[in-house]
């Protein structure tokens, strides 16, 4: 049997490790993702009094470690993809700080069978995180170029349980309701009534509320339809945009 040259075998081994971008995402991005999650855990511990959550749930932590945030930011920003800060994604919008993504997701307390609505798809990153925690995710984006790009990215990466649409999220997604969780990734001056109506009893809505001064709110709908509201932490989100404001 002819022995292949060692140099040739090394080239084959290297080729098997190479992806379409030249390196496997595991080699290049796994460590930064783990570091990002470690920083989130530390911040959760520091903010435990305000959030009333001492730790990040293991399910949410695992999802944050799996989703490739670098795929959801512009190429020019990829070097900062796992920094614990928001990043611009174009059209005056941002991808949220990983800590805030984790906190808002954790506050939903999703089960594997949950149906979730996201208002404000943005880059698609939050929807990707939710897709690993829930059975169905519905996401609405009012900025067409962002929504279309997010849909392409989510499809390319295989997040098949995420359904997206372009439109005004103020009215929710009635035909897919009720939802076990609703998350809003832009700051509204008030809580849209349609979102409360589309929340299943026992479900939770997480939304930043306020104009100049914003607070993250968690709203739980009880079995009898009454609401339990909690103010969590001060935040800074891009403003909630309505269709009539874009004309």
Secondary structure, DSSP 8 states (H G I E B T S, - for coil): -----HHHHHHHHHHHH--TTSS-HHHHHHHHHHHHHHHHHHHHHHTHHHHS-SS--HHHHHHHHHS-GGGGS-GGGGGGTTSSS-EEEETTEEE--HHHHHHHHHHH---TT-EEEEE--TTSHHHHHHHTTSSEEEEEESSHHHHHHHHHHHHHTT-TTEEEEES-GGG--GGG--EEEEEEEEEESS--HHHHHTEEEEEEEEEEE-SSSEEEEEEEE-TTS-EEEEEEEEE---B---GGGG-
